[in-house]
């Protein structure tokens, strides 16, 4: 991880909690050394990031850092928190952590009178139970989707048959217990859905697929629409 990225991540980690975090805890989450965290926090403080604390006692990020108050209505806040709560309980770890960071940012930047809508929301999302683990790098897969690049999957279908598929990934669908990767399959010459828990291996290519991603997604959405047969 580049140092600039790590400094940003330290801010994100501190923003997520109201209690002091030790350098050990931050280092464990960012998979680096405690000495590195001490050095990075000293740098952030020199750059006037409002971090309070000391070695051995923990650190805390003061309120109101880096974002102005958000002009959101109570219903907009409720919607954001409900959506982020659902993602926290259903998405892969990286996306779930991003949802937690989003809620922390909202809580830190809305006016004081609106903060209870974040910290004590009226709406709740149930966490997924018996969720199957992803067997593919979801962060990298989302990157391939955004970049319009191909992936080759080693895949085991519902009948236990192993196949190799080169796909043009389009979107990730989130169900209660599983996640689905929607894509154009070069083998089948059609759109197919692949469960992320049935992937045995993946090769991420630098090659972009030949069709524009927005047009491909539009074709995929049309393929999902069922029309009743017309009388002739």
Secondary structure, DSSP 8 states (H G I E B T S, - for coil): --HHHHHHHHHHHHHT-SS-B-HHHHHHHHTS-HHHHHHHHHHHHHTT--EEEETTTEEEE-TT-SS------HHHHHHHHHHHHHHHHHS-HHHHHHHHHHHHHHHHHS-GGGHHHHHT-S------SS-----S-HHHHHHHHHHTEEEEEEEE-TTS-EEEEEEEEEEEEE-SS-EEEEEEETTTTEEEEEEGGGEEEEEEEEEE-SS-HHHHHHHHHHHT--------
